[in-house]
Amino acid sequence: MPSEGRCWETLQALRNSSKGRLCYHRDWLLRGESKQESQHTESMALQSSRGIRVEGCIRMYELVHRMKGTEGLRQWQEEQERKVRALSEMASEQLKRFDELKELKQHKEFQDLREVIEKSTREALGHQEKLKAEHRHRAKILNLKLREAEQQRLKQAEQERLRREEGQVRLRSLYTLQEEVLQLNQQLDTSEQHKDLLKVDLAAFRTRGNQLCSLVSGIIRTTSESGYPTAENQAEAERALQEMRDLLRNLGQEITRACEDKKRQDEEEAQAKLQASQTHQGPGPHTQSQVPTQGPGGTRNEDLQVKVQDSTMQWYQQLQDASAQCVLAFEGLTSSKDSQAKKIKMDLQKAATIPVSQISTIAGSKLKEVFDKIHSLLSGKPVQSGGRSVSVTLNPQGLDFVQYKLAEKFVKQGEEEVASHHEAAFPIAVVASGIWALHPRVGDLILAHLHKKCPYSVPFYPAFKEGMALEDYQRMLGYQVKDSKVEQQDNFLKRMSGMIRLYAAIIQLRWPYGNQQEIHPHGLNHGWRWLAQILNMEPLSDVTATLLFDFLEVCGNALMKQYQVQFWKMILLIKEDYFPRIEAITSSGQMGSFIRLKQFLEKCLQRKEIPVPKGFLTSSFWRS
């Protein structure tokens, strides 16, 4: 309609006018500011249909305008989103280009670095090849020098071996010379019984004999410390031996002449007496107390001896010589500077000594394991020690070294372990006895070590010789001397007691798993001999009483069963004849050991039985 078109034009004109920019509420007619105005407006609105149309046009216009604004906003948003997507795509493309550029740069740097490395490698290889060539040249020169050095070493080793063999031969010859000199010197001592017949002074013969013995001993000691004896040493010892023979021959001639003179004199006196009287004079023979020397029979002289019997002294010297020869046999192993040889020596020493240290009052089954391990080691079989396999075959001198160290450790256990714990003597002794039966040389070395540390186990009372240092004499007696200080008497007696107890246990025990038909390698007959010889020698204060008590307490029961009546005769002899001799030399401060021995034997005589020693191994021990 034309009127409606004009309305739209009118509205558009009003919007474009200055009032069209004013803000107003289009529904003010509906809300009104007062009741009157509302009523008035409503009446006006009802009355004017034109106003209604105008209002409708206004509202329609606003709706259209709002819709246009919304559509414009939507289009703007879409435009913005499109721009954002475009910017995002552009940024993504730029990032890709940046990554490509970065990757290209990295590749280039990597390529440059690889070229540098390859160049350095080529240079290093070239330098290495140059060094290899120089090394080959030097190695060639060094090998030539090493071959020359090895040839020189082999030559020196051969010379040393020949020198050592010659030295060992000379040393054995010196030992033989020394043994003969000592035996000849003992023969000089036996001439004491003829001193009343001789017109010459025996002291001069004995003094010269002792000087010759000291001379030979000094030669051996000096050569042992410095190496091996030379031909000059041997010649000097041979001259000393020849002089000793001449000395003994001269003395024998003097004794022969004196005996002939005495014989003629006795014959003359006998003829005179026969002519003077036909009657017999003098009381009947005096009955002497009997003391066995090597067994249940035999007698002793009324005057006790100070020195040991010749046969026992020879036995003692033979054992010491065997021990010295054993030391020489493994000297190369102990003196070697080679690290491998030192390691072998240490492993062998541990394998030999650690099992002995483990022996105590452990159960019989564990004791058998210890025995088997020691036996295997001595038999050349490999044993485990310290997590490594050890065998005496690793070194030609390994067996000699192990035998010596094993024997030394057994005696040291007696000196230390048994001295502190008396019951430990029996398990240690039964293992030592079993090893002794299977390996006799170990037994000889045990005796040699025992005699050297405890001379009373021979029995042997070392005599002080002229010119001997006091400390050396104290060591010969068994005392420990450190920094010129001698150990206390109590500690000395404790160590001697431990070793005698171990010896007394060894002679009566046998390894239960061995051949029981074989003879004990060092049985009770040696204990009987020791006891008899002790009683045939003058007692020593404190020492004799202590060792007699320890010996009888450990093996008295076994000796009683073996020798029966003869044993009790010996006990009575100790009580009636030997006790007064011990008491006579014992001071008031040393009476403890004597009283202990006396009370022990008196109780045994009263009960007519020697008790079984405490800790003795019974059948139940081996079943445990």
FILOLUM-419086 format. One record per residue: residue in three letters; z negated, y, x of N, C-alpha, C in turn. Coordinates in steps of 0.1 Angstrom, whole numbers, plus 5000, padded with zeros to 4 digits. Layout:
REM residues N
AlaZYXZYXZYX/...
This chain:
REM residues 624
Met500049885009500050005000500050125009/Pro500750245004500750355013499450415015/Ser498550405005497250465007496450395018/Glu496650255018495950175028496450215042/Gly497750225044498250265056497650395061/Arg497550485052496950615056495550595060/Cys494850505054493450485057493350445072/Trp494150355075494150305090494450415099/Glu495450495096495750605104494550705105/Thr493950715094492750805093491750755103/Leu491450625102490350565110490750575125/Gln492050555127492450565141492350705146/Ala492650805138492450945142491050975144/Leu490150925135488750955137488250895150/Arg488750775153488250715166488650795178/Asn489850845177490350925188489751065189/Ser489051105178488451245178487151235186/Ser486551355188485351365195484251295188/Lys484251295175483151225168483251075168/Gly484451035171484650885172483950825183/Arg483450905192482650845204481150835201/Leu480750885189479350885186478950745182/Cys477650715185477050585181476350605168/Tyr476650525159475950525146475950395140/His475050375131474950245124475850255112/Arg476650155112477650145101476950105088/Asp475850045089475149995076474050085073/Trp474250205076473150295073472950315058/Leu474150295052474050305037473250195031/Leu473250075038472549965033471049975036/Arg470750025048469250035052468650155046/Gly469250275048468750405043467550445050/Glu467350585051466150635058465050655048/Ser465350665034464250685024464750625012/Lys463950605003464250534990465250624983/Gln465050744984465950834976467350834981/Glu467350834995468750835001469350704997/Ser468650594998469250464995469750464980/Gln468950504972469350504958470550594956/His470550704963471650804961472950744967/Thr472750684978473950614985474450504976/Glu473550424971473950314963474750364950/Ser474250474945474950524933476250584937/Met476250634949477550694953478550584956/Ala477950474963478850364966479450294953/Leu478550284943479050224931480050304924/Gln479850434926480750524919482050544926/Ser482050514940483250544947483850414952/Ser484850364947485550244952486350274964/Arg486750394965487450434977486550424990/Gly485350464988484450454999484250315003/Ile484250224993484050084996485250035004/Arg486450075000487550035008487550085022/Val487150215022487150275036486150195045/Glu484950165038483950085046484549945050/Gly485249885041485749755044486849765055/Cys487549875054488549895065487849915078/Ile486749995077486050015090485549885096/Arg484949805087484449685092485549595097/Met486649595090487749505094488249555108/Tyr488249685110488749745122487749705134/Glu486449715130485549675141485649535144/Leu485949445134486049305137487249275145/Val488349345142489549325150489349375164/His488649495165488349545178487549455186/Arg486549395179485649305186486349185191/Met487249135182488049015186488949045198/Lys489549165198490349205209489549205222/Gly488349265220487449275232487049135237/Thr486849045228486448905232487648845239/Glu488848865233490048805239490348865252/Gly490048995254490249055267489349005277/Leu488048985272487048935282487448795286/Arg487848715276488248575280489448575290/Gln490348665287491548665297491048715310/Trp490048815310489548865323488848755331/Gln488048675323487348565329488348465335/Glu489348435327490348335332491048385345/Glu491348525344491948585356491048575368/Gln489748605366488848595377488648455382/Glu488648355373488548215377489748175385/Arg490948225380492148195387492148255401/Lys491648375403491548445416490548365425/Val489448325418488448245426489048125432/Arg489748045422490347925427491347945438/Ala492148065437493148095447492448125460/Leu491348205459490548235471489948105478/Ser489448015469488847895474489947805481/Glu491047795474492147715481492547775494/Met492647915494493047975506491947955517/Ala490647965513489647945523489647805528/Ser489947705519489947565523491147545533/Glu492247605530493347595539493047655553/Gln492347775552492047835565491047755573/Leu490047685565489147595572489847475578/Lys490847425571491647315577492347355590/Arg492847485589493547525601492547545613/Phe491347595609490347615619489947485625/Asp489747375617489447245622490547185630/Glu491747205626492947155634492947225648/Leu492647365647492647435660491547395669/Lys490347365663489247315671489447185677/Glu490047095668490346955673491346965684/Leu492347055682493347065693492747115706/Lys491747205705491047255716490247145723/Gln489547065715488746955720489646855727/His490746815721491646725727492146775741/Lys492446905741492846965753491846965764/Glu490546995760489446995769489246855774/Phe489246755765489046615769490146565778/Gln491346605776492446575784492246635798/Asp491846755799491546825812490446745819/Leu489346715811488246645817488646515823/Arg489446435815489846305819490746315832/Glu491546415832492346435844491446465856/Val490346545854489446575865488746455869/Ile488246375859487546245863488446155870/Glu489646135865490646045872490946095886/Lys490946225888491146285901489946255910/Ser488746275904487546245912487446095915/Thr487846015905487745865907488745825919/Arg489945885918490845855929490345895942/Glu489746015942489146055955487945965959/Ala487145925949485945845953486445705957/Leu487545655951488045525955488645535969/Gly489245645972489745655985488645665995/His487545745992486445756001485745616002/Gln485645545991485045415991485845316000/Glu487145315999487945236007487745266022/Lys487645396024487345436038486045386043/Leu485045396034483645346038483645196040/Lys484445126031484544976032485144946045/Ala486145016049486844986062485845006073/Glu485045126072484045146083482945036083/His482544996070481544896069481944766075/Arg483244726072483744606077483744606093/His484144726098484144736112482744726118/Arg481744796111480344786116479844646114/Ala480144586103479644446100480144356111/Lys481344376114481944286124481144296138/Ile480944426141480144446153478744396152/Leu478144416140476744366138476644216138/Asn477644156132477644006132477743956146/Leu478544016155478643976168477243996175/Lys476544106172475244126178474244026173/Leu474343996159473443896153473643766159/Arg474843726161475143596167474543586181/Glu474743696188474143696202472643696201/Ala472043766191470643766190470143626186/Glu470843566176470443436171470543336183/Gln471543346190471643246202470543276212/Gln470243406214469143436223467743386217/Arg467643396203466443356197466243196198/Leu467343136195467342986196467042936210/Lys467643016219467342976233465842996236/Gln465243116232463843146234463043046226/Ala463443006214462642916206462642776213/Glu463742736218463842606225462942616238/Gln463042726245462142736256460642736252/Glu460342806241458942806236458542666232/Arg459442596225459142456221458842376233/Leu459742386243459442306255458142346262/Arg457942476262456642526268455442476260/Arg455642476246454542436238454242286239/Glu455342206240455242066242454542036255/Glu455042106265454342086278452942126278/Gly452642236271451242286270450442186262/Gln450942126251450242036243449941906252/Val450941866260450641746268449541786278/Arg449641906284448641946294447241956287/Leu447242006274446042026267445341886264/Arg446241796260445641656257445141596270/Ser445841626281445441576294444141636298/Leu443941766295442741836298441541786289/Tyr441841746277440841686268440341556274/Thr441341476279441041346285440141366297/Leu440641466305439841496318438441546314/Gln438341626303436941676299436141566295/Glu436741476287435941356282435441276293/Glu436241246303435841166315434741236323/Val434941376324433941456332432541446324/Leu432641456311431341446303430741316305/Gln431541206304431041076305430441056319/Leu431041096329430541086343429241166344/Asn429241286338427941366338426841296332/Gln427141226320426041146314425541036323/Gln426540976331426040876340425140936351/Leu425341056354424441126363423041136357/Asp423041166344421741176337421041036337/Thr421740936336421140796335420540756348/Ser420840826359420340796372418840846373/Glu418340916362417040966362416040856364/Gln416340736359415340626360415240576375/His416140616384416040576398415440686407/Lys415040796400414640916408413440886418/Asp412540786413411440756422411940676434/Leu413040616433413540536445414340616455/Leu414940726450415840806458415040906467/Lys415640926479415041016488415741156487/Val416841156479417541286478417141346464/Asp417441476463417041556451418141536440/Leu417741476429418741446418419141576411/Ala418241676412418541806405419841866411/Ala420041846424421341906430422541836424/Phe422441696422423541626416423741676402/Arg422641686394422841726380423341866379/Thr422841956387423342096387424842106390/Arg425242036400426642036403427541976392/Gly426941866386427641796375427841896363/Asn426741966360426842056349427742176352/Gln427842216365428742316368430242276367/Leu430442146370431842096369432142086354/Cys431242036346431442036331431742166326/Ser431042266330431242406325432542456330/Leu432942416342434242466347435342416339/Val435342286336436442226328436442276314/Ser435242296308435142356294435642496294/Gly435342576305435842706306437342716307/Ile437942616314439342616315439942596301/Ile439442496294439942466281439742576271/Arg438642646272438342756263439242876266/Thr439442896278440343016282441742986278/Thr442242866281443642836278443842826262/Ser442842786255442942786240443042926235/Glu442343026241442443156236443743226241/Ser444143196252445343266258446643196255/Gly446643076250447842996247447642856252/Tyr448542806260448542666265448242666280/Pro447642556284447242556299448442546307/Thr448342596319449442586329449142476339/Ala450142456347450042346357448842376366/Glu448642496369447442536378446142506371/Asn446042526358444842486350444642336351/Gln445642266349445542116350445142076364/Ala445742126374445342096387443942126390/Glu443442236386442042276388441142186381/Ala441442146368440642046361440641906368/Glu441741866373441841736381441041746393/Arg441041856400440141866412438641856408/Ala438341926397436941916392436541766389/Leu437541696382437241556379437041476392/Gln437941496402437841416414436541446421/Glu436041576421434841606427433641536419/Met433741536406432741466398432741316401/Arg433841256403433941116407433241096421/Asp433641186430433041176444431541196443/Leu431041286434429641306433428941186427/Leu429541126417428941006411428940886421/Arg430040876429430140776439429140786450/Asn428940906454427840936464426540896459/Leu426240946446424940906440424840756438/Gly425940696435425840546433425540476446/Gln426140536457425840476470424340496474/Glu423840616471422440646473421540546465/Ile421940526452421140446444421140296449/Thr422340256453422440116458421640096470/Arg421640186479420840176491419340176488/Ala418940266478417540276474417140146467/Cys418040096459417639966452417539846461/Glu418339846471418239736481416939756489/Asp416639876493415339896500414139856491/Lys414239896478413139866469413139716466/Lys414239646466414239506464413639436476/Arg413939476488413239416499411739446499/Gln411439566495410039596495409239516484/Asp409939496472409339416462409139276466/Glu410239226473410139086477408939066487/Glu408839156496407739146506406339156499/Glu406239246489405039266482404739136473/Ala405739076467405638956459405138846468/Gln405738826479405238726488403838736492/Ala403438866494402038896498401138856487/Lys401538896475400638866463400538716460/Leu401638646462401638506460400638436470/Gln400638486481399738436491398338466488/Ala398138586483396738636480396138576468/Ser396938546458396238506445397238416437/Gln396738316430397638236422397338256407/Thr396538356404396138386390397038486384/His397138486371397938586363397138696359/Gln397638816360396838936356397639006345/Gly396839096338397439176328397339126314/Pro397139206304397039156290398339116285/Gly398339056273399539016266400439136263/Pro401739106259402639216256402239306245/His402439426246402139526235403139526224/Thr402739506212403639506201404039646197/Gln405339666197405939796193406439796179/Ser406439916173407039936160408539926161/Gln409139856152410539836152411339936144/Val412339996150413240086143414640046146/Pro415440016135416839976137417640086143/Thr418640056151419440156156420840156150/Gln421440046148422740036142422639956129/Gly421539886126421439806114420039776112/Pro419739676104418339646100417539586112/Gly418139546123417439486134417339586146/Gly416639546156416539626169415239696171/Thr414939746182413739816186414039946192/Arg412940026194413140156200412040166211/Asn412340256221411340276231410240356225/Glu409040336232407840406226407940556228/Asp408540606239408840746241410140786234/Leu410040876225411240916217412240996226/Gln413540996223414541056231414741206226/Val415341286235415741416231417241426229/Lys417941346237419341346236419841226227/Val421041246222421641146213422241036222/Gln422440916215422940806223424340836228/Asp424740776239426040796245427140766235/Ser427040656228428140616219428240716208/Thr427140766203427240866192427840996197/Met427541036210428041156215429541136218/Gln430041026222431440996223432141006210/Trp431540946200432140956186432241106181/Tyr431141176184431141316180432241396187/Gln432441366200433441436208434841396204/Gln435041276200436341226196436741296183/Leu435841316174436041386161436441536164/Gln435641596173435941736176437341756182/Asp437641656191439041656197440141646187/Ala439941546177440841526167441041656158/Ser439941726156440041846148440741956156/Ala440541966169441242066177442742036177/Gln443041906179444441876179445141906166/Cys444441886155444941916142445242066140/Val444342146146444642296146445842326154/Leu446042266165447142286173448442246166/Ala448342146158449542086151450142186141/Phe449242266135449842366125449642506130/Glu449542526143449442666149450642746146/Gly451842686146453042756143453042816129/Leu452542746120452442796106451542916104/Thr450342906111449343006109449643136117/Ser450343116128450743236136452043296133/Ser452843236124454143286121454043426115/Lys455043506118455143646113456143646101/Asp456743536099457743536088457143536075/Ser457643626066457043646053457043516044/Gln458143436045458343316038457243216043/Ala457043206056456043116061454643156057/Lys454443286057453143336052452843296038/Lys453943306030453743276015453543126014/Ile454243046021454042896020452542866025/Lys452142926035450742906040449742936030/Met449943056023448943096013448943006001/Asp450142965997450342875985449642735988/Leu449842686000449342556004447742566005/Gln447242676010445842696011445142695997/Lys445842775988445242775974445342645968/Ala446442565970446642435963445642345969/Ala445142355981444142265987442742305983/Thr442442435983441042475981440642495967/Ile441542545959441142575945440642455937/Pro441342335938440842225930439442185935/Val439142195948437742155953436742255947/Ser437142385946436242485940435942455926/Gln436842385919436642355905435742235902/Ile435342165913434542045911433042095909/Ser432442045898431042075896430541955887/Thr429741985878429241885869430141865857/Ile431541885859432441865848432541725844/Ala433141705832433241565827434141485836/Gly433941355836434741255844436241275843/Ser436741295831438141305828438741425836/Lys438041535836438441655843438441635858/Leu437341555862437241525876438441445881/Lys438841355873440041265876441241355878/Glu441441455870442641545871442541615884/Val441441665888441241735901441641635913/Phe441041515912441341415922442841385923/Asp443441365912444941325912445741445917/Lys445341565915446041685920445941685935/Ile444741665940444541665955445341555961/His445241435955445941315961447441335961/Ser447941395950449441415949449841515960/Leu449041625962449341725973449441655986/Leu448441565989448341506002449441396004/Ser449941345993451041245993452441305994/Gly452541435994453841505995454541535982/Lys453741505971454341535958454141685954/Pro455041745947454841885943453741895932/Val452941995934451842025924451942175920/Gln451442205908451442335903450242415908/Ser450442535913449342615918449742765917/Gly449042835909449342975906450642995899/Gly451042905891452242915883453542875891/Arg453342825904454442785912454242645917/Ser455442585920455442445925455242445940/Val454242375945453842375959453842225964/Ser454342215977454442085983454242095998/Val453641996004453442006019454741986026/Thr455741936019457041916025457842046027/Leu457242166022457942296024457942336038/Asn457042276046456942316060456542196068/Pro457142166080456842046088455342036092/Gln454642156092453242156096452342166083/Gly452942156072452242166059451142066057/Leu451341936060450441836058449141856067/Asp449441886080448241906089447442026084/Phe448042126080447342246075446542216062/Val447142146053446442106040445242016043/Gln445441916052444341826055443141896061/Tyr443441986070442342066077441642156067/Lys442442226059441742326050441042246039/Leu441542136035440842056024439542006030/Ala439441956042438241906048437242016050/Glu437742136054436942246056436342296043/Lys437042286032436542336019435542236014/Phe435642106016434642016011433342046018/Val433342066031432042096038431542236034/Lys432342326031431942466027431242456013/Gln431742366005431142345992429742285993/Gly429542196003428242146006427342266011/Glu427842346020427142456026426742556015/Glu427542576005427242685995426842635982/Glu427742555975427542505962426342405961/Val426442305969425342205969424042265973/Ala424042355983422842425987422142495976/Ser422942555967422342625955422142535943/His422942435941422842345930422942195935/His421742135937421742005943422541905935/Glu422541915922423241805914424741815917/Ala425341925922426741925925427241835936/Ala426241785944426541705955427341575951/Phe427041525939427541395935429041405931/Pro429441495922430841505918431741545930/Ile431241635939432041665951432141545960/Ala431041475962431041365971431941245966/Val431941225953432741115948434241135950/Val434641265948436041305951436341295966/Ala435441345974435641335988435741195993/Ser434941105988434940965992436240905988/Gly436740935976438040875971439140925979/Ile439241055983440241105991440141046005/Trp438941026010438740976023439340826024/Ala439140746013439640616013441140606014/Leu441840706007443240706007443840776018/His443140876024443640956035442640966045/Pro442540866054441440856064441340976073/Arg442441046076442341156085441541276079/Val441641286066440841386059439441356061/Gly439041226060437641196063437141226077/Asp437941196087437641236100437441386102/Leu438341466095438141606096436941656089/Ile436641596078435341626071434141606080/Leu434141496087433041476096433041576108/Ala434241606113434241706124433741836119/His434141886107433642016102432142006100/Leu431741896094430241876091429441876104/His429841806114429141806127429141936133/Lys430242016132430242146139429342246132/Lys429342246119428442336112427042286111/Cys426842156111425442106110425341996120/Pro425042026133424941926143423841816140/Tyr422941846131421841746128422441636120/Ser423641646114424241536107424841436116/Val424841456129425341356139424541236140/Pro423141246144422341366147422541406161/Phe422441536163422641586177421941716178/Tyr421041726188420241846190420841916203/Pro421742016201422342076213421342136222/Ala421642116235420742166245421242296251/Phe420242376255420642506261421042486275/Lys422142536279422642516293422542646300/Glu422442636313422242746322423542836321/Gly423342966319424443056319424943076305/Met424443006295424943016281424343136274/Ala425243206267424643326259423843276248/Leu422743356245421843306234422543296221/Glu423443386218424143386205424943256204/Asp425643226215426443096215425542976212/Tyr424442976218423542866216423042856202/Gln422742976196422242976182423342926173/Arg424642966176425742916168425842756169/Met425642706181425642566183424642496175/Leu423442556173422442496165422742506150/Gly423742576146424142586132423842726126/Tyr423242816133422842946127424143036126/Gln424043116116425143216115424643346122/Val425543396131425143516139426243616136/Lys425843736130426743836127426243966132/Asp427044036141426644166147425244146154/Ser425244036162424044006170422743986162/Lys422943966148421743936140421843786135/Val420743716137420743576133420143566119/Glu420743476111420343466097418843416096/Gln418243446085416943406082416743256082/Gln415543206086415343066087415442996073/Asp415043066063415143006049416642976045/Asn417443076048418843056045419542956054/Phe419142946066419642846075419242706070/Leu418042686067417542556062418242516049/Lys418442616040419142596027420542546030/Arg421342606039422642556042422642416048/Met421742396058421742256064421342156053/Ser420442196044420042096033421242066025/Gly422042166021423242136013424242046019/Met424442066032425441976039424841836041/Ile423541816044423041686045423041616031/Arg422741686021422741626007424141576004/Leu425141656007426541616005426941496013/Tyr426541486025426741366034426041246028/Ala424741266024424041146018424641096005/Ala425341185998425941145985427241075988/Ile428041125999429341066002429140916006/Ile428140886014428040746020427640646010/Gln427140685998426740585988427740585976/Leu428640675975429540685963430940635966/Arg431540575956432940535958433740585945/Trp434940615947435840655937436040545927/Pro435540555914435540445905436940395901/Tyr437940465903439340425899440040365910/Gly439440345922440140285934439940135934/Asn440340075945440139935948438739915952/Gln437939845943436539825946436339715956/Gln437339635960437239535969437239585984/Glu437839705986437939755999436539816004/Ile436339806017435139856023435040006022/His433940066019433740206019434140266033/Pro434940376033435340426046434240476054/His433140516048431940566056430740536048/Gly430340416048429340376038427840386043/Leu426940306036425540326038425140286052/Asn425840196059425540166072425440286082/His426340386079426240506086425040586083/Gly424540576070423340646066422140576073/Trp422140446074421040376081421040406096/Arg422240416102422340456116421840596118/Trp422140696109421640826110420140836110/Leu419640766100418140766098417440706110/Ala418040596115417440526127417440616139/Gln418540686141418640776153417840896152/Ile417640946140416741066138415341026142/Leu414940906138413540856141413440816155/Asn414440796162414440766177414440896185/Met414541016179414541136186413341226183/Glu412941306192411841396190412141486178/Pro411141506169411441596157411441736161/Leu412141816153412241956154411342026143/Ser410642116146409742186136410542236125/Asp410142216113410742266101412042196097/Val412942176107414242116105414241976101/Thr413541896110413541746108412941706094/Ala411741766091411141736078412041776066/Thr412641886067413541926056414741836054/Leu415341796065416541716064416141566060/Leu415041516065414641386061414341376046/Phe413641486041413441486026414741486018/Asp415641576022416941586015417641456015/Phe417741396027418541276029417941156021/Leu416541136021415941026014415941055999/Glu415841175995415841205980417241175974/Val418341195982419641165977420041025978/Cys419840965990420340825991419240725994/Gly417940765993416940665995416940545986/Asn417340575973417340465963418440365967/Ala419640415972420740325976420340245988/Leu419640315998419240246010418240136007/Met417340165998416240075993416939945988/Lys417939965979418639845973419439765984/Gln419939835994420739776003419939696014/Tyr418839756019418139696030416739646027/Gln416339676015415039616009413839616019/Val413439506024412239496031412339586044/Gln413439576051413639656063413539806060/Phe413939846049413939986045412440026044/Trp411639946037410239976035409439976048/Lys409939896058409339896071409540036078/Met410740086075411140206081410340326075/Ile410140316062409340416055407840416060/Leu407340296062405940286067405940346082/Leu406940316089407040376103407040526103/Ile407740586093407840726092406340776089/Lys405740716080404440756075403340746087/Glu403340636093402340606103402540656117/Asp403840666121404140696135404840836136/Tyr405740866126406540986128405941106122/Phe405141086111404441206105403541276115/Pro402741196123401841266133402641346143/Arg403841296147404741376156405241506150/Ile405641496137406141616131404941716129/Glu403841666125402741756122402241816135/Ala402341746146401941806159402741926163/Ile403941936159404842046164405042146153/Thr404442126141404642216130403542316129/Ser403942446129402942556128402442566113/Ser401342636111400742646098401742716088/Gly402542806093403542866084404742786080/Gln404842676087406042586084405642456078/Met404442446073403942316067404542276054/Gly405242376047405742346034406742226034/Ser407642226043408642116043408041986046/Phe407041986056406341866060405541806048/Ile404741896041403941846030404841796019/Arg405941856016406841806006407341666009/Leu407741646022408241506026407141406025/Lys405941446030404841356030404441316015/Gln404341406006404041375992405141285986/Phe406341315989407441235984407341085988/Leu407141066001407140926006405840856001/Glu404740926001403440865996403640815981/Lys404240905973404440865959405440745958/Cys406440745967407340625967406640495971/Leu405840505981405140395986404140345975/Gln403540435968402540405958403240325946/Arg404440375943405240315932406140205936/Lys406240185950407140085956408540105951/Glu408940225950410340255945410740395949/Ile412040405953412640535955413340575942/Pro413040685936413740715923415140745925/Val415940725914417340755914417440915914/Pro418240965923418341115924418841185912/Lys418341295909418741375897420241415899/Gly420941395888422341435888423241315893/Phe422741195895423541085900424541045889/Leu425741015892426840995883426640855877/Thr426540845864426340725856427640685849/Ser427740575843428940525836429240625824/Ser428240675818428440775807429140895812/Phe428940935824429641055829431141035829/Trp431640915833433040885834433640865820/Arg432840825810433440815797433540945790/Ser432941055795432941185788434241255791/
